[in-house]
């Protein structure tokens, strides 16, 4: 289906963590439908490469290096958007996973890193975008959920708990902005085949438990381009929430991918597991 290039014309969208994977696919999706983009990541080189790539596709794109854990960086990201006319869409997509293993031996600095990105970064983005949205009486804030947003996930406590927090934070913002013209959305894209899944660090003794992940991804994983598609519906229809892995999706996609041979060993997602020695 051809994109409606005027659907988001005149709207400026900021997407954090958008130089690769799901974030880049989100940027491309909104850009193909007419939005002007501001992409961001912690690497200046990656930002430049993403902007060049999008512009080569005929998409209006700008970028700024941004560590979302730093308030000043996120302020500068907002200012970059406003320099191009307005700020209409803000997607808090940037996220990071933690070391796989029990909480009792999780490295403190690793847990802190996850909290700084997934929780503090989401707060920074919302706290900086919402005043602009409220002043102008419109705007779409999208927070990206992940595994654990609806319940505990053993051996992934840092990541799963942070995504549970993002859901609670998002639902609270929805209540606080009701009737203002500002729309707050939550989006759980499901299993997306990116480096976040393929490159994992595990505490020693727990790395063997990750081998089953290849089968899970084969059954229910999807490309970033497919996973990004519901974003357009959120920012154009005003839906409050999207969740990819519903019961129906789990059954239909699982059967389809099983029949297509995606769980066969030769077709499985490559995995790069780094084993970490930790002290309890």
Secondary structure as UniProt FT lines:
FT   TURN            5..10
FT   STRAND          12..15
FT   HELIX           21..32
FT   TURN            33..34
FT   STRAND          36..41
FT   HELIX           44..56
FT   TURN            57..58
FT   STRAND          61..65
FT   TURN            68..69
FT   HELIX           71..82
FT   TURN            83..85
FT   STRAND          89..92
FT   HELIX           103..105
FT   HELIX           108..114
FT   HELIX           115..120
FT   HELIX           121..136
FT   STRAND          139..144
FT   TURN            147..150
FT   TURN            154..155
FT   HELIX           157..176
FT   TURN            177..179
FT   STRAND          182..188
FT   HELIX           195..198
FT   STRAND          199..203
FT   TURN            204..205
FT   HELIX           207..210
FT   HELIX           212..220
FT   HELIX           224..228
FT   HELIX           230..237
FT   STRAND          241..243
FT   HELIX           247..259
FT   TURN            260..263
FT   HELIX           265..267
FT   STRAND          272..276
//
